[in-house]
């Protein structure tokens, strides 16, 4: 086969990422060489590909669902929010500067070098020219379509954002230029799914509507026969059919894009904590710092039987925690200020003084150090850290993007690095080392650990060794399960997504849609897009 499909949604978090991953896994199991694609992503959860490019973690997971290696082609534009009004722009896996929302979506402004506040020489992205990115996006998509049998594209938000349609490069802008059929996903668990389906189509131009083939209902609870009359009426109103009704299933989310889900929806095991192997459970408190990035690091902890993971934002919530994790952030200095304002900084310092475990990852590692010199991210200059680790941090203009491998606690460990901060370690014990025990990254002082390496806890042997140390320091009779494989659990989760598509979607109709495009003669639903 040769073709493609764009998965749009009635809203953000309607299930586009999950459905895209599910279709990729279903096709891969049929022997189809398939790739995921998202033209533009806004996310603080990112991943580093083997060629050293930064892309959204959701696209990396979708590539895993497709059983292919993720590349920058699968997510050419990544926006990493630094505030409510601006984001770092990552183009083809490399940061090119900061841009305001008005500059990116509007007609004024330019991307700036964060170290100087001015447009850099050879500026590759300027405000008001967002549509110029469409050429890059379409070139990436064309390369994928030339290599793979099928490309399953994911949209962003809703395709009916009428204020942004003129410069859209991720929803109907891609579909129109690449001739892709569009399937609209709606989350019925939120309510109002029929109005959302109808309104989404009715706010599109005739040319855009011609590509919207139909609908996919997500997260349905109950008897499907009770829903069918509504689907029939929707078909009569729009001339577009339903391609399936996906039932509600716990724990099916893949790595989150748009924000923190306190329920750990992105974790392998969402709510039920398996019985511990030892006599005690282990309680992990993750500080929900501002602009938290790659909080998926704790998913591997949540997958361990007997480990209870929760996100906290008050000092008193650290009292009964056996391990406190300070995760990554796109605003290290602001996160440090936030911790102090809420009393969390003092609570973490008291823990360290008492020999109770603390782990800092990336930005969390940096703020545990002695001081930070930041003329890049916050431009705050020299800022005193929490002083719990003998580390001095200087923010560099160039971002470190790497896929390191080493050893820690006697076990092999793999990770990935995404940071501007350069750490100078002046004491303590090395955390991540090479085979000869030479320090590679991070350090440890007593029961306080820090590292720049995201994803290290996904290494099973290292995770178990780390949890044993945490349990000993916390005085808990917790024993890590000897056979938990995080990679196997991820594969099991992706297979469940494939099963969801295979068992509850009209796969024959999906085949036709991917191979042949949108049906001809789909009716126009007024009023259409405003002039």
Secondary structure, 3 states (H helix, E strand, C coil): CCEEEEEEECCCCCCHHHHHHHHHHHHHHCCCCEEEECCEEECCCEEECCCCCEEEHHHHHHHHHHCCCCCHHHCCEEEEECCCCEEEEEECCEEEEEEEHHHHHCCCCECEECCCCECCCCCCCECCCHHHHHHHHHHHHHHHHHHCCEEEEECCCCCCCCCCHHHCCCCHHHHHHHCCEEEEEEEHHHCCHHHHHHHHHHCCCHHHHCCEEEEEEEEECCCCHHHHHHHHHHHHHHCCEEEEEEECCCCCCCCCCCCCCCCCCCCCCCCCCCCCCCCCCEEEEEECCCCEECHHHHHHHHCCCCEEEEEECCHHHHCCCCEEEECEECCHHHHHHHHHHCCHHHHHHHHHHCCCEEEEECHHHHHCCCEEEECCCCCCEEEECCCCCCEEEEEEEEEEEECCEEEECCEEEECEEEEEEEEEECCCEEEEECCCCCEEEEEEECCEEEECCECHHHCHHHHHHHHHHHHHHHCCCCCCCCCCCHHHHHHHHHHHHHHHHHHHECHHHHHHHHHHCCCCCCCCCCCCCCC
